[in-house]
């Protein structure tokens, strides 16, 4: 079973796992079918400097066993000051997806043979559930030392 199975039919995915471990079929309530930890609603930071400073400060606090302070900020509305609030994250451009598909093709083909499944979408570089929009430049591209090499 792979993530694609979970994304396409969560109830069947959970049912197959429950059956495998010897449980009666579990029914997923509609309220549990939403995406969790998805990047669809994530945004860039409002300010790279503020986000970076907060991250360094959080690491400093953790190194001094002040995890409770970090957790209290993380669980409060203050976290919105440090993370997100900027532009939406862009979709990967089709050229990048194709480049990644080409790079990982040998591994995907090996996985296909091990699983006995067709993973054509992985080999082709197509992402059916996302729009293929062109990606604007990343916010950090204007900050020296944060440039990403282009393939």
N, C-alpha and C positions, 0 to 999 in steps of 0.2 A: 504494500500500500504506500502511496506517495501523496504529497500535499495536494496534487491536482485532484485526487479522489475526494479528499476532504472538502476542497473548494467547490467541486461540482455537485456533490451529494453528501452533505454532512451526516444525515440520518443513516444512510447505507454504510458510510465509513465507520461510524460508532457501532452500528449493528454488527459489522464484520469483526471488529475488535472484541466486542462483548462476546460474540459467539466463539472466537478463538480462545479466549481465556475461560470459557465455560459459564458465562453469565447469561441470564435470560436477556432477550432483546430489550435494549434501553431506548426509550423514546426521548428525543431532545425537544424540550418545550420551545415554542416559537421565540420566546424572549431570549433564548440562549443561542440563536442562530446569527447574531450580529458578529461582524468582524472585530477581533480584538488585536491590539498592537499592529494595526494596519497603517501603512504610510499614506493612505488616501487623504487623511485630514491633517497630516503633518505639514509644517511650514518651515521656512528658513528662519534663523534667528533674526530678531529685529536689529540687533547689533552684534556683530561678530566679537567685538572687544568685550562687551558686557558678558556674553555667553562664555567666552574663553576665561575671563577673570573669575566668573562664578565657578567654573569647572576646576580651575586651579585652587581656588579657596576651598571648595568641597573636598578635594584631594588632601589639602593641608589639614583640614579638620579631621578627616578620617585617619590620617597618619598620627594624630594626637588623641585618638579614641573619642572623638566628638561626633560619632556616628548619629547620635540622637539629635544633634543640631542639624545635620544634613537631612535627616529623615523628616524633621519637623518643617523645614523649608520645602522639601520635596512634596510633602502632603498638604501644604498650604497654598493659598492663592498667589503667594510670592513667586512660585515657580514660573508663572506666566511672564514675569518680568525678565527672566533669564533665558527661557527657552521658547522658541516659536514666536508667533505674532507677525512674522514677515510674509513674504510672498509664498505662494504654494510651491511645493517641490515640483520640479519639471519631470515629465516622463522621459525615459531614455530615448534618444533618437534611434530610428531604425538601423542606421549604420553601426551604432554601438552594439545593439542587440545582435546583429549579424556577425560582428567581429567576435563577440563572446560565444556565439553558437559555433563559429568556426574553431575557436580556441579549445572549446570543451567537447567537440564532436567525438574524438576517440573515447573519452570517458563515458559519454552518453551512449555511444554504440555498445560499449562493454556492459553498461548498466542494463541496456535493453536486452542483451543476451542473458544476463543473470536473472532478470525479472521475467523474461518471456513476454515483454510488453512493447508496444509501439510507442515511442516517445518522439514522434515526428515534430511536434510543436517545439520541443527542446532543441532538436537538431536544426530546425529551420530558422530559429531566432524570432519567431512570431510570438506575440503576446496577445492572445485573443481577448482577454478581459480588460485590457487597457487601450485607451485611445493612442494612436500613433502620432502624437503632436511633436512638433520640433521643440527642442529644449532650449530655453533661453540660457544665457551665461549664468553660472553660479555666482552668488553674492560674494563668496570668498575669492573670486577670480581677481578682484581688484586689490587684494591684500598680498603684499610681497611674501613669497615663501609658501603660498597655499595653492599654487597652480597645479593642475593635474595634467600629466602628459597625455597627448592625444595619440590614439593608436595609429 
